[in-house]
Amino acid sequence: MLSTIKQLQILQKLSPICPKKFSSSSVSLGDGVTKVSFKDGVRTITLSGPSRNALSLKMMRELTNNIIEDENNVALRVIVLKAEGPLFSAGHNLKELTSDTDKETHRAVFKEASKLMMSILQSPVPVIASVHGLAAAAGCQLVAGCDIAICSEKAFFSTPGAQVGIFCSTPGVALVRTIPAKVAADMLFTGDSISAHQALQYGLVSRVVSEDKLDEEVSKVTTSIISKSRAVISLGKKFLYSQIQKDVYSAYRLGENVMTSNISMADAQEGISSFLQKKKPVWKHTSD
């Protein structure tokens, strides 16, 4: 693990359902802190803010709005979160958490962060983090909150808040639900970072690739997801997170009901029929 002091030194160096039709490729700017593009079913939201892509109130609101926008449009199949610059995100904007700002502003920051995390969890489509460089504190939380995380081998992750007197409590919520508790405690109490390969070992990320292959790997995953029924993936995502907090007996009972409902869907019958007939399925992408 990298020490917190070393991390800070690195940071200093880096400082300077009636669906609308989407075009096959479109780009919009979010007032300079996010950029959004849509192509072939994939909405890519890029963090492009100042201060190392800090998750300011403005940044988090834009991210949330971009995630939930047209979320029931069947043309939307996957959301990818990525970042410009030398790192993914250094976490919250500390300037919004000083004594110069009032308590309501402080509360709004953390409330907005929770809203952002829940927008990812409740999105009907998979949300993928594409990570390069450092993802720290709330930036690490953002990665942990995504359904899938793909990072370059140069990425690293930390929750160093205690170093500046702010324990990473809310980042810890996502972290401890993603990696083993003792690893999460180590990261939270020491502030030391873990490497990309350690993150893969602990389960914080799904895949690690060389930096020059990151976009290619993300594209491979999105292409695979898009080949499936949107309705089935949406049903599966909802069930996946619903059953995690249940005891195993209740999880299986819920799973029985969900699979029974799944089988009655038109896309399920299309998939079964196509498999038996050895042909490519034609999905409706609806829950009918």
Secondary structure as the mmCIF struct_conf table of DSSP 4:
data_model
#
loop_
_struct_conf.conf_type_id
_struct_conf.id
_struct_conf.beg_label_comp_id
_struct_conf.beg_label_asym_id
_struct_conf.beg_label_seq_id
_struct_conf.end_label_comp_id
_struct_conf.end_label_asym_id
_struct_conf.end_label_seq_id
STRN STRN1 LEU A 2 LEU A 2
HELX_RH_AL_P HELX_RH_AL_P1 THR A 4 LEU A 14
HELX_LH_PP_P HELX_LH_PP_P1 PRO A 19 SER A 23
BEND BEND1 SER A 24 SER A 24
STRN STRN2 SER A 25 LEU A 29
TURN_TY1_P TURN_TY1_P1 ASP A 31 GLY A 32
BEND BEND2 VAL A 33 VAL A 33
STRN STRN3 THR A 34 LYS A 39
TURN_TY1_P TURN_TY1_P2 ASP A 40 GLY A 41
STRN STRN4 VAL A 42 LEU A 47
HELX_RH_AL_P HELX_RH_AL_P2 PRO A 50 ASN A 53
STRN STRN5 LEU A 55 LEU A 55
HELX_RH_AL_P HELX_RH_AL_P3 LEU A 57 ILE A 68
TURN_TY1_P TURN_TY1_P3 GLU A 69 ASN A 72
TURN_TY1_P TURN_TY1_P4 VAL A 74 ALA A 75
STRN STRN6 VAL A 78 ALA A 83
BEND BEND3 GLY A 85 PHE A 88
STRN STRN7 SER A 89 SER A 89
STRN STRN8 HIS A 92 HIS A 92
HELX_RH_3T_P HELX_RH_3T_P1 LEU A 94 LEU A 97
BEND BEND4 THR A 98 THR A 98
TURN_TY1_P TURN_TY1_P5 SER A 99 ASP A 100
BEND BEND5 THR A 101 THR A 101
HELX_RH_AL_P HELX_RH_AL_P4 LYS A 103 GLN A 122
BEND BEND6 PRO A 124 VAL A 125
STRN STRN9 VAL A 127 VAL A 131
BEND BEND7 GLY A 133 GLY A 133
STRN STRN10 LEU A 134 ALA A 136
TURN_TY1_P TURN_TY1_P6 ALA A 137 ALA A 137
HELX_RH_AL_P HELX_RH_AL_P5 ALA A 138 GLY A 145
BEND BEND8 CYS A 146 ASP A 147
STRN STRN11 ILE A 148 SER A 152
TURN_TY1_P TURN_TY1_P7 GLU A 153 LYS A 154
STRN STRN12 PHE A 156 SER A 158
HELX_RH_3T_P HELX_RH_3T_P2 GLY A 161 VAL A 164
TURN_TY1_P TURN_TY1_P8 GLY A 165 GLY A 165
HELX_RH_AL_P HELX_RH_AL_P6 SER A 169 VAL A 176
TURN_TY1_P TURN_TY1_P9 ARG A 177 THR A 178
BEND BEND9 ILE A 179 ILE A 179
HELX_RH_AL_P HELX_RH_AL_P7 ALA A 181 THR A 190
STRN STRN13 SER A 193 SER A 193
STRN STRN14 ILE A 194 SER A 195
HELX_RH_AL_P HELX_RH_AL_P8 ALA A 196 TYR A 202
TURN_TY1_P TURN_TY1_P10 GLY A 203 GLY A 203
BEND BEND10 LEU A 204 LEU A 204
BEND BEND11 SER A 206 SER A 206
STRN STRN15 ARG A 207 VAL A 209
HELX_RH_3T_P HELX_RH_3T_P3 GLU A 211 LYS A 213
HELX_RH_AL_P HELX_RH_AL_P9 LEU A 214 ILE A 226
TURN_TY1_P TURN_TY1_P11 SER A 227 SER A 227
BEND BEND12 LYS A 228 LYS A 228
HELX_RH_AL_P HELX_RH_AL_P10 ARG A 230 ILE A 244
TURN_TY1_P TURN_TY1_P12 GLN A 245 GLN A 245
BEND BEND13 LYS A 246 LYS A 246
HELX_RH_AL_P HELX_RH_AL_P11 VAL A 248 ILE A 263
TURN_TY1_P TURN_TY1_P13 SER A 264 SER A 264
BEND BEND14 MET A 265 MET A 265
HELX_RH_AL_P HELX_RH_AL_P12 ALA A 266 GLN A 277
TURN_TY1_P TURN_TY1_P14 LYS A 278 LYS A 278
BEND BEND15 THR A 286 THR A 286
#
